[in-house]
Amino acid sequence: MLAVTNDSPSFREQVGSRLRELEKRFANRSVAAEAAGVVKSTLQNWIEGRADPSFEGMARLARAAGVSVEWLATGVEASGAGELPAIPRYDLSLSAGAGTFIDRAPLLDYIPFTEAFLRRKLGRTSTDGLVMLDARGDSMEPTIGDGDLVMVDMREQDLQGGLMAFVFDDTAFIKRLRPQIGGGVEIVSDNAELYPPQWIDRERLGQLQLIGRVRWVGRVL
């Protein structure tokens, strides 16, 4: 395997510092490691300067984060280099098992967005905490249709109501959540004629795992 090597201790420290900065563009370290094509412990060793990162891993991670591998390796950006920030896209379907949504959902690819779009439409300066999901079914039509791309902000996980992506009873959903005064949460579909409201009572709230708030929807016409 081709590796980036250097005997100077400061080289590992400098690359580790940039890796630490870069991983903030991903939902968590596990997602960043998956983008680099390595296990989480390997990425941690790179970040903490205990091992030289592989060139292949650095190239994958740089491409997914929308930076040049030259910047990641040297801290210097080549003139005209750089790619668009990219948001990881996950398979919304889940199988039963332990762990968070990101730990369990298959990573499909990355979708690029311009920094100007993120800043103007979302008030964001980075892709930190953002994930893309493919919606399935017609329960949220006309707001969200089958096959639409949905951008979810995993940093927004409060139960104050609104359009949310969440996991309940080992199944992933995109619905409107409405907290009830007496406890529990009402689950509302926009296609209400076919899908009446459902409830999660207070005793079962522990089974509710919020992924995040839906911030943007894209579709093919």
C-alpha positions in Angstrom: 0.0 0.0 0.0 1.3 3.5 -0.9 1.7 5.5 2.2 2.5 9.1 3.0 5.7 8.9 5.1 7.9 11.4 6.9 10.3 10.9 9.8 9.5 14.3 11.3 7.2 14.0 14.3 5.7 17.4 13.3 4.5 15.9 10.0 2.1 13.5 11.7 1.0 16.3 14.1 0.2 18.7 11.3 -1.7 16.1 9.2 -3.5 15.0 12.3 -4.6 18.6 13.0 -6.0 19.0 9.5 -7.7 15.6 9.8 -9.3 16.7 13.0 -10.6 19.8 11.3 -11.8 17.8 8.3 -13.8 15.3 10.3 -16.0 18.1 11.5 -17.6 18.1 8.0 -19.0 14.6 8.7 -21.7 13.5 11.1 -19.2 11.8 13.3 -15.8 10.0 13.3 -17.3 6.7 12.1 -18.7 8.4 9.0 -15.4 10.1 8.3 -13.6 6.8 8.7 -16.0 5.1 6.3 -15.4 7.9 3.8 -11.7 7.3 4.1 -12.2 3.5 3.6 -10.7 2.6 7.0 -12.0 1.6 10.4 -12.6 4.2 13.1 -9.6 3.2 15.1 -7.3 3.7 12.1 -8.6 7.2 11.5 -8.2 7.9 15.2 -4.5 6.9 15.0 -4.0 9.2 12.1 -5.6 12.1 13.9 -3.6 11.5 17.1 -0.4 11.2 15.1 0.3 7.5 16.1 0.5 6.3 12.4 1.1 7.7 9.0 -2.1 7.9 7.0 -2.3 6.1 3.7 -2.4 8.1 0.5 -5.5 6.2 -0.6 -7.3 7.0 2.6 -6.3 10.7 2.5 -7.5 10.9 -1.1 -10.9 9.4 -0.4 -11.4 11.6 2.7 -10.4 14.8 0.9 -12.6 14.0 -2.0 -15.6 13.3 0.2 -15.0 16.5 2.2 -14.5 18.7 -0.8 -10.9 19.7 -0.3 -7.7 18.8 -2.2 -5.5 16.0 -1.0 -2.6 18.5 -1.4 -4.1 20.7 1.3 -4.7 17.7 3.5 -1.1 16.5 3.1 0.7 19.8 3.2 -1.6 22.5 4.4 -1.1 24.4 1.1 -3.9 24.6 -1.4 -2.9 24.5 -5.1 -4.2 27.4 -7.2 -7.6 26.5 -8.7 -7.8 23.2 -6.6 -10.6 22.2 -4.4 -14.0 20.5 -4.8 -17.5 21.3 -3.6 -18.4 20.3 -0.1 -20.2 16.9 -0.2 -23.0 15.5 2.0 -23.1 11.8 2.6 -26.2 9.9 1.4 -27.5 6.9 3.4 -30.0 4.2 2.8 -33.0 5.1 4.8 -34.1 1.5 5.3 -32.9 -0.2 8.5 -32.6 -3.7 9.8 -33.0 -4.5 13.5 -30.0 -4.1 15.7 -28.1 -1.9 18.1 -26.4 1.4 17.4 -27.4 4.8 16.0 -28.8 5.3 12.5 -25.5 6.4 11.1 -23.8 3.3 12.6 -26.4 1.0 10.9 -27.5 2.6 7.7 -25.4 1.8 4.5 -23.5 4.7 3.1 -24.4 5.1 -0.6 -22.4 8.0 -1.9 -21.8 11.8 -1.5 -23.8 14.7 -3.0 -22.0 18.0 -3.5 -23.5 21.4 -2.7 -21.9 24.8 -3.2 -20.8 26.8 -0.1 -23.0 29.7 -1.4 -26.1 27.4 -1.4 -25.4 26.2 2.1 -24.9 29.8 3.4 -27.8 31.4 1.5 -30.5 28.6 1.9 -29.5 27.1 5.2 -27.4 29.7 7.0 -24.6 27.1 7.2 -20.9 27.5 6.5 -20.2 23.7 6.4 -21.8 20.3 5.9 -21.2 19.4 9.5 -24.1 17.1 10.7 -25.9 17.1 7.4 -27.0 13.8 5.7 -28.9 13.0 2.6 -31.7 10.3 2.5 -33.8 8.8 -0.2 -37.5 9.1 0.7 -39.7 6.1 0.1 -43.5 5.8 -0.2 -46.3 8.3 -0.6 -47.2 9.0 3.0 -45.7 12.5 3.0 -47.0 13.7 -0.4 -47.2 16.3 -1.7 -44.4 17.7 0.5 -42.1 14.7 -0.1 -42.6 12.1 -2.8 -41.3 8.6 -3.4 -37.6 8.8 -4.4 -37.1 12.4 -3.4 -33.8 13.4 -1.9 -34.1 14.7 1.6 -31.5 16.7 3.5 -31.5 16.2 7.2 -29.7 18.3 9.9 -28.6 15.8 12.6 -27.7 18.7 14.9 -31.4 19.5 15.2 -32.8 16.7 17.3 -35.3 18.5 19.6 -38.9 17.4 20.0 -40.4 20.8 19.4 -42.5 19.6 16.5 -41.8 19.8 12.8 -40.8 17.6 9.9 -38.3 15.1 11.3 -36.4 11.9 10.3 -36.4 9.3 13.0 -36.2 5.7 13.9 -39.0 3.9 15.9 -39.2 0.2 16.6 -36.2 -0.5 14.2 -37.9 1.3 11.3 -36.9 4.6 9.8 -39.5 7.3 9.0 -39.8 10.9 7.8 -42.9 12.4 9.4 -44.2 15.4 11.3 -43.8 15.0 15.0 -46.1 16.9 17.4 -45.4 16.6 21.2 -48.5 16.2 23.2 -49.3 18.1 26.5 -49.9 14.9 28.4 -46.8 13.3 27.2 -46.1 11.2 24.1 -45.8 12.3 20.5 -48.3 12.4 17.6 -46.9 11.2 14.2 -48.6 13.0 11.3 -48.4 12.2 7.6 -49.1 14.9 5.0 -51.1 12.4 2.9 -53.6 12.3 5.7 -56.4 10.8 3.7 -54.5 7.6 3.3 -52.4 7.7 6.4 -54.2 8.8 9.6 -52.2 10.1 12.6 -50.5 7.7 15.0 -49.2 8.1 18.5 -46.2 7.2 20.5 -47.2 7.2 24.2 -44.9 8.3 27.0 -44.0 4.7 28.0 -42.6 4.0 24.5 -40.7 7.3 23.9 -37.4 5.5 24.8 -37.8 3.6 21.5 -37.8 6.9 19.5 -34.4 7.8 18.1 -34.3 11.2 16.3 -32.1 11.4 13.2 -32.7 15.1 12.7 -34.8 17.9 11.1 -35.6 17.9 7.4 -34.1 21.1 5.9 -34.3 20.6 2.1 -36.1 18.4 -0.4 -34.9 17.7 -4.0 -36.8 15.8 -6.8 -36.7 14.9 -10.5 -39.6 16.3 -12.5 
